[in-house]
Amino acid sequence: MGPHSDEALGIKQNVAQNPRVRWRNGPFGPRPVVYQPRPQQQSSQTAPNANAPQKKRSGLNENYARELMELHTLGVNGGYTQQDVSEVARVFTGWTVQDPRDGGGFVFKPRLHEPGTKTVLGHKIKESGEKEGTEVLEILAHSPATAKFISTKLAERFVSDNPPPSLVAAMSKTFLKTDGDLREVVRTIFRSPEFWAPESYKAKVKTPLEFVASSLRATQTNVSDPVPLIFALNQMGMPLYGMQPPTGYSTKADVWVNSAALLARMNFALGLVMNKIYGSNFDMAKLTGTAHSSTTDTDPYRAQLKLEQVLLDGEVSAQTHDTIQSRTATPAAARGAAQNSTNAIAALLLGSPEFQRH
């Protein structure tokens, strides 16, 4: 396999199980070659040897068929079987990319397509070339299992890691009624009583990307160089475009809430408000509205109340308030370290449980 082959580029063509198709090595890696064997008479010299090793045929690539049903439509418990996976793979033989090294788009190659009727989820797919794939996509898109799977994913994203079944059912109904109109499905979320229930308020934990972005916005930090922020995301376990599996990064709390991850977030918050992150300029006076004032409030308690309002709209639990107060109302602050104390309050608020949720 050469460095410019389709497999090296992450592309593995799905071809028909046709004895006329063989793979040969070319200057850019393996390529399919179609040939027509010449008819010839059997003789003792040309008769095949039953004991000789047989040449391995190219098989079906079932990866896309499985991902299509498991990750994008029906879900892992969507009622499909291994036979359905094989049949969908047969349907999509011939679907490929034209000149992927040059950024080419989709192309259907009839000579690589598996002939014959296929059966997918009980539906008979008559031989029709490229149209077979479109027919299967229509079947999957209109399946109740797809409606439930996609609705569950959206509810998990916008409501909670374990959304109420009643909400998912209402969303699924909208999905099927509107022919999969996601705008209407999301509108069903926002109009539902489950979305506005107290237990759904701030039920989601921010991913590292959401935490970094919201920290910059909340503190009104000016960013001139984003590269250090990318490094910070790497340290938090969420490199930009770093999730190779098609599932993408999880948005569930159990993936991101652990002692190491929370420590990384706290260190980022401290570095941000202390202006220790290159390319990011935080201005406390701008944040608190004292940029044009001749006097600065050096009382840590009043500074804490001000920052609680600015960063969290005043929605701070008594436990968080008391914990931050106990850690900043120290003799060191009274002896002239008021500015550092105020910045520490801001960092602790960014690291608080209230700021970690949205």
N, C-alpha and C positions, 0 to 999 in steps of 0.2 A: 504494500500500500504506500503510494507516494505521498509527499506532503501536500499535494494539490488534489488528491482523490476525493470523491464524494464522501467517503466514510470519514476521511480526515476533516472534512468540513461539517461533520455531523449529519450527513444526509445518506440514508441507506434506502435505495429505491426498492419499491415493492413491485415484483414482477410475477408474471404468471408462471405456474408450474408447467411449462411447455418444453418438451424435449428439444424443440428447435432453438431455444435460447441457451446460450452458453456465455460464461464470463471469461474474458481474456484480459491479460495485462496490457495496458497501453502506456503511452508516455505520461499520462496523468492518473494512472491507477486502473483498477478493474473497470471493464466496460462490457455491456451486453452485446452479444453478436448473434444474429439470427441466420441460420443456414438451412438449406434444403438438402437433405441427404439424397444421394443418387441411388436409384433402385439398382440392386445387383443380385445376382444369383448366389445362393448359398453354396459353399464348397467346403471341403475338408480343411482348406487352408484359411478360409475366411470365417468359418463358424465360430461363434463366441465360446470362450472357455468358461464353463460354469464356475470353476474354482478361482478364476482371476478376479482381483479386486475391482468392484464396480466404481465408476466415476460418480462422485457425489453431485446431485442436482442442486441448483439454487432453489431454496425454499421460500415460503411466504415470510414477509416481515410483519409480524403481528404487533409490533410496538405501538404504532400509531392507532391501530384499531382498538387496542386495549386502553390507551390513554384517552381516546375519543369518548369511550363509554364510561370509563372509571372516573376520569378527572374533569371532563367537560360537559357531560350530559347526564347519564343515568345514575352515576355514583357507584361505589364498590358494592353496595347492596341493592342495585337497581334491577335485579332479576335476570340479568344476562348470563349466559353459560360460556364455557370454553368453545363450544361449537359456534356460538354467535360471534366470538372473537375471530375465529378462523374464517367464517363466512364474510364478515366485514372486511377482513384483510384481503380476501379474494375480490370483493367489490372494488376496492381501491387500488388494485393492481393497474399499473399504467399511469397513475397520478404521480407526477414528479415535478422537478424544477428544471427549467431550461437554462443551461449555462450558469450554474450557481456561482461559479468563481467570478462571473461578470455581473452579478446581481440580477440575473434573469428571474422571471416570474413563473407562474404555474403553467404547466403544459400537460396535456394528456397524450400518451403514446399508445395507440390502439394495438400495436404489435406486442406490447408487453402486458396486455390485459388478459385476464383469465376468462375464457369463454364459458358459457353455460349459465343455467339458472342457479341462483343462490337463495338461501332462506335465512332471514335475519329477524329474530324475535317473533317468529311465527309468520312473518310476511314473506311471500315469494317475490323475489326480485328477478324479473325476466331480463335476459341478456339484452343490454342496450348501451354498452360501452360506458362512456363518461357519465351518462344520465343515471346509471346505477348508483353512483356515489351520491348524487343529488337526492335521489329517492331515499337512500338510507339516512341522510342528514335530516330530511323532512320527517321521517319516522321517529328519529331520536329527539328532534326538537319538539314534537308534539306529544311525547310520552309523559304521562303523569309522574313517572319517576324522575324525569328531568326537571319538571316543574318543582317538585319537592326538593331535589338536590340543590338547584340554583337558589331557590327561596331560602333554604337553610343557610347557605353560604352568605347570602346578603344579610340575613338576620343576625348571623354571628358577627358580621362586620360592623353593623350599625347599632345593634341592641346589646347583645351579651354573648359570652362564650357558649352559653346553654340557653338559647332563645325558647320562649314558651311555644309548645306545640300548636296552640290555638293561633298564634301569629303566623307560623309557618304554613298552616292550613289555609288561612285567609290569603296569604301571598301566593300560594300554589294555585288557588282558585282564580286569582287575578291573572296569573301567568297563562293559564289555559284559556281563559275567557278572551284575553287580548292578543292571543297568538304570540305570546312571549314578549310583550312590550315591557322592557325593564323599567322604563320611566314610570309606568303605571304600577308596577310591582313595588318600586321604592316608595311611590306615593302612598301605597297601602300601608307601608311601615310607618310613615310619619303621621298617618291619620289614625293609627290603631291605639287603643287604650293601653296595650302592652308597652308601646314605646314610651308613653308618658307616665307609666307607673313609677313610683318612687324607687323600686328595686332596680329599675333599668337606668336610673340616673347615674352617670359616671361609673357604669359597670365594666367598661372596657379599660384595659391597661394599655398605655401607649407603647408602640414598638420603639426601638431605638431611633429610627428615622423620625417618627412623630415627636419623640421627646426632644431631639436636637432642634428640629424645626420650631416647635412650640416654645422652647427656651429662648431661641433667638428672637422670635416675635414678641414674646412677653416682656423681654428685657430691652427691646428696641435696639438690639446690638447691630452695629454697622459692620458688614462683612466685605472685605476687599480681596480676600483670598480664601476660597472654599476648600482648598486641599487639606489643611489641618482638620477640618470638620469631617472630611471623608476618612481620614485616619482615625478620628474618634469613633466613627461608626464601625470601622473595622475592629476596634478594641471592644466595642459593645456586642460584637458578634453578628452585625448586619451590614456587610460590605455592599456597596451599591452595585446592583446587577450581579451579585455574587452567588445567588441561589440557582444552581444549574438544573435541578429537577423542575419539571413543568408545574409542580404544585405551588412554587413560589414560597416566600416567607410566610410563616404562620402569624396570625394576629391574635392568637390566644395567650392568655396570661402565663400559663404554666411553662411556656417556652422562654419567656423573658424575665420572669420573676425568680431570681435566686440571689444569693449573697454576693457572688462575684459580679453579676450584672448590675445590681443596685449600687455596689461600690464604684463601678465604672461610671455610672450616671452621676454619683455624688462628686467624683473627681472632676468630671466634665463641668458640672455646675460651678465648682470652686474655681477651676481654671478660667471659666467664662467671665465671672463677675470680678475676678482679680486681674483680668486682662493678661492672662498667661497663655492664651491661645493666639498664635500668630495669625494675623489677618482678620481678627475680630476685635472690634473696639466697643467696649461697654462703657456707658456714661451714666453714672448713678444720678447726677444732678438732672440730666435730661429725663431719666425715668421717673424721678420723684417730683419733677416740676419745679426744681429749685435752681435751674440753670441761670436765671436772671435775678436771683435773690442775693442780697448782701449778707444774709445770715443763714447758717446751716444748723439744723436741729441735731444736736449731739446726744440727745437722750435716746438710748437704745430701745426703750419701750415704745416711745412715740414713733421711732423709725420703723420698728417692727409692725406696728399697727398700719402705718402708711404703706409698707411693702406688701402686707397681707391684702390690702385693698387693691393695690396696683397689679400684683401678680396673680392673685387668686380671687379677685372680686369679693374679698372678705369671707369667702367660704372656707374657713379653716376650723378644724375641730379643736375642742378645748385641749385635747392631749397634745396635738401638734403645737398649738400656741404655747402651752406651758413648757414643753420640751425645748423649744427654740429659745424661749425667754430665759430658762435656767442655764443655757449654754452661752448666752451672749451678755447677760447682766453680770459681768465679772469685774473684779477690781481693776483688771487690765484696761477694760473699756473706760472706766472712770478716770484712769490716769492719762488719758489722751489718745487712746487707740479707737476713737469713735468711728472713724471712717472705715477701718478694717472690720470693726464690729458690725457696721451697717451692711458691708459687703457680705460678711459671713451670714447675716440674717437672710439676705437675698439668696445665697447659695443653698441654705438649709430649706428655704421655701421651695426652691426648684427641685430639691431632693425629697420633698415631703410626699406622703401618700396621696394627698389631694392633687398635687401637680402631676403625679404619674398616671392619673386616670382622666378619661374624657368620655 
